[in-house]
Amino acid sequence: MSPRHVDRERTSSSTMVDFRPQRKTLLFLAYQSLGFLFGDLSISPLYVYQSIFSGRLQHVQNEDAIFGAFSLIFWTLCLFSLLKYAIITLNADDNGEGGIIALYSHLCRNAKFGLLPNHQASDEELSTYHSPGGSNRNIPPSPLKRFIEKHRKTKFALLILVLLGACMEICVGVLMPSISVLSSIEGLKIEAKITNNNMVPLISCVLLVGLFVLQHRGSHMVAFMFPPIMILWLLSIFMVGIYNVIKWNPRVYQALSPYYIYKFFLVTGKDGWANLGGVFLCVTGAQAMFADLGYYRQAPIRVAFSCVIFPCLVLQYMGQASFLSKNLSAVPISFYASIPDILFWPVFVVSALAVIVSSQAIISATFSIVQQCHAFECFPRVKAVHSRRWMPGQTYIPEMNWVLMIISLAVTIGFGDKNHIGYAYGIASLIVTFVTTWLTSLVISLVWHRSLLISIAFFIFFGSIEVLFLSSYCMKIPKGGWVPLLLSAVFMVVMFVWHYGSRKKYLFDMHNKVSMKSVLTLGPSLGIVRVPGMGLIYTELASGIPASFTHFLTNLPAFYQVVVFICIKTVPVPSVPHKERYLIGRIGPKSYRLYRCIVRNGYKDVYTHENDFENDIVMSIAEFIQLEAEGCSGNLDRSVDGRMAVVRTSGKFGTRLLMSESAGSEEGSSMGLPGPLTVTSSKSPTLKKLQAMYEQQESPELNTRRRIRFELINTIYKDPRVKEELMELVEAKRAGAAYVIGHSHVKAKWNSSFVKQFAINLYSFLRKNCRSPAVGLNIPQICLIKVGMNYHV
């Protein structure tokens, strides 16, 4: 055997070894996606044919109409689920994330489309800011990009389009559980012989309550059952579909030809166009492939859809068409009527379980879209819970869970008819799809830098089909289609007003921020006293001194031994790596111990403010002090935001100070001994005793949390001031941290227009009645100080 042949065998064997883990990962993710991603799409056979042949088409007794309906379903699945989402739109991901907010974030990073002026040059240095194969800075901006950046109205129009899609996704989270549960329970009318029309909605409401309670309790204990349940459901509809094709009408395969679409409209005429929206229900869950892309990857989703979901759905719809072609009177109950009697109860139980699984995924996706809108200051403050009780990467929002439950119950009780709920559900899903088409066409031109003709062709091809479906749904607005329009209008007003008020408040802070020179000038005349401890002052400003700080000093002329101005901002990226999250800078002379910390989060990051946050702040400041003294240009970012030099985490991070766990507030050791230098707290014994008594009475949980003790490494520093500053930082941390936030009252100016006064007053009302900033930031109440501020915007 030649050496070349041996090397070739070794190369092929190593390639095979590398490929096997990748193949296992791909198959495992594809298996998981069957349970969490395709539930909505998989249960659509429960109600599609009933929705198509409702109203005047209910009395159509024609095989061509049945075959034509199946042909419409097949080609709608091919065009939207397969071509648009699985092949094209999945490529428009934002660092692996998908959905409407991801598309908007992608556009904001590649053009100046954001309306909140908190962008910094250092944000562009994030490792996740420029996705691989994305925007190239050397490419000259297109005329479309320059036009949108130049005109502020186009930015507002783009934001309104994104908010419209987000509102409709929330409506989907309300309507999908209603129609799916109601359609599943309607099977009892066949075998259980339920004649009372109010019984099915009543049972559905009981299941809906249990469904949302399950969200509240966390679904981790049953999450492992989701993929097997959906696989069993897909296998059931696959086998039933094959059985119906063979038994009733094997000629149904001829309906795969688009010629039968022409025959459908030839038979049904105007009534067929009016019920065309029922066809779109077969792809209502297709947008989940892109919206939930972040939980999986492109390849597993494509494999699961093309190899499992698509064949099962096509055969199920084909089987129903075959059955209905010989049983035309069974259209109102086509799915359950087409099931053989011996399999009815097993399929009924599996369908109920599949509905629960798919509804869980949709509700969770609604929480995700709300959390992303909140990150972009487009939704009032809510409490986002991200713990091990929920599945990895998923968020739970208590307020939204109960709001969705109440609206879903109201829709189920109010209509009690799955056809009317289907009209509302179809309109909401169609508008989400239409907004996705708009944003994807912009991504093709502005992010992928393809020809504008390609972008327009994509929009015209898919947009014209969606407009055709939308024109059909316009006839159904009085019959239930008004529900998503009304709900989205309410959510739209709330979301836009919140964004408008947040922007006006930020601009007010920018206009009234105080220079450091004026603060230092006021210092001697005010008689400012330094007190032990660390003051963490929260501000929305990424540069400058907020007016609330001077307001604090004029009322209480004292500030802490170490003061850190903390700005928590959202960068238009899905996630910010922890090592790049904290930006530290110095404000004023070194002797004043004033620092700035910018905490950068992505729109998918869940902000957790636990004891580790304070530790990260201390370690980051220590890193900055050391790097500044060493003059490490490689570790200091050259970009300067105002008077703030941005610092990145170096490889020495965590070695500047030593951290050790302690059960209580122990006193430090002598400063003269070799080894780590432990700094004692500067608080008096009486003050420590009072603090311990107060913590014991007001916040007993603080006594059980993990306590961290910092120690200074006993090394020789070139500049003795570095050691002094580090020791003072550790001493301030040992004395305790206090959180200072602004308690703002926003009011409209007296000469403002009526619309502006309404918007600002509504924004002020929402601020008073939603979660407070302290709750949203998880700040312990025992350490909180609020500074009142009046904003006249």
Salt bridges, closest charged atoms under 4 A:
GLU9 OE2 - HIS5 NE2 3.20
GLU63 OE2 - ARG251 NH2 2.64
ASP64 OD1 - LYS263 NZ 3.38
ASP94 OD1 - ARG109 NH1 2.71
GLU97 OE1 - LYS604 NZ 3.66
ASP123 OD2 - LYS569 NZ 2.67
ASP123 OD1 - ARG600 NH1 3.48
GLU124 OE2 - HIS119 NE2 3.18
GLU186 OE2 - LYS189 NZ 3.92
GLU186 OE1 - LYS418 NZ 2.69
ASP271 OD1 - ARG56 NH1 3.59
GLU399 OE2 - ARG771 NE 2.51
ASP417 OD2 - HIS420 ND1 2.77
GLU466 OE2 - LYS84 NZ 2.69
ASP509 OD2 - LYS505 NZ 3.77
GLU540 OE2 - LYS505 NZ 3.57
ASP605 OD2 - ARG581 NH2 3.34
ASP612 OD1 - ARG706 NH2 2.56
GLU614 OE1 - LYS733 NZ 3.70
ASP616 OD2 - HIS578 NE2 3.23
GLU623 OE1 - ARG656 NE 3.21
GLU628 OE1 - ARG586 NH2 2.49
GLU630 OE2 - ARG656 NH1 3.19
ASP637 OD2 - ARG648 NE 3.41
GLU666 OE1 - ARG709 NH1 3.29
GLU667 OE2 - LYS688 NZ 2.67
GLU695 OE1 - ARG707 NH2 3.88
GLU711 OE2 - ARG709 NH2 3.46
ASP719 OD2 - ARG721 NH2 3.12
GLU725 OE2 - ARG586 NH1 2.79
GLU728 OE1 - ARG593 NE 3.00
